[in-house]
Amino acid sequence: MSHSVIAKATPCPESNANAQACAADTCLLELCKLIKLRDALIVLKGPLANSPEVRSIMEQRLLNNDVYERVLGKLASDWPPPHSAIHQK
């Protein structure tokens, strides 16, 4: 499978219409961005996730500190590991 399939992918017209409808309100625009990110993450659980090449590309594009910072405004590395609070006395 070629990596260019994902690079050349275009959004469906429905998602474009949804994004334009959301443009009127900033809060809704942010919600639309989060929905698009959620949809992209769902791809990792779909049939394409069985391809190691596609999965690694999706993980590189979605699961990094730059994307995390853009979406949530924080760096993922700033968070303590979830198990650290459990082991503290």
GIWO-V503033 format. One record per residue. N is the residue number from 0. NEAR is the number of other C-alpha atoms within 8 Angstrom. D_FIRST is the distance of its C-alpha to the first C-alpha in Angstrom with 1 decimal. Layout:
# GIWO-V503033
N	NEAR	D_FIRST
N	NEAR	D_FIRST
This chain:
# GIWO-V503033
0	4	0.0
1	4	3.8
2	9	6.6
3	6	8.7
4	8	7.9
5	6	10.1
6	6	12.3
7	6	13.3
8	6	13.8
9	4	17.5
10	6	19.8
11	6	21.4
12	6	25.0
13	6	26.4
14	8	25.4
15	9	26.8
16	8	30.0
17	9	30.2
18	10	29.8
19	8	32.5
20	7	34.8
21	11	34.5
22	9	35.4
23	8	39.1
24	7	39.4
25	8	38.0
26	6	37.8
27	10	35.8
28	12	33.5
29	8	32.8
30	8	32.3
31	11	29.7
32	8	27.8
33	9	28.0
34	8	26.8
35	8	23.7
36	9	23.1
37	8	23.7
38	8	21.3
39	9	18.5
40	9	19.6
41	8	19.6
42	10	15.9
43	10	15.8
44	8	17.8
45	8	15.8
46	6	13.3
47	10	10.4
48	11	12.3
49	7	11.7
50	7	8.3
51	7	9.9
52	8	7.6
53	10	8.0
54	12	11.5
55	8	12.6
56	9	11.8
57	10	13.7
58	9	16.4
59	8	16.9
60	8	17.4
61	10	19.5
62	9	21.3
63	9	23.2
64	9	26.9
65	7	26.4
66	10	25.0
67	13	27.5
68	11	30.3
69	8	29.5
70	7	29.3
71	6	32.2
72	7	34.1
73	8	34.1
74	10	32.3
75	8	30.8
76	6	32.5
77	6	35.9
78	6	35.8
79	6	37.4
80	5	35.5
81	6	36.2
82	6	38.0
83	8	40.4
84	6	42.8
85	6	43.1
86	6	44.2
87	5	46.8
88	2	50.4
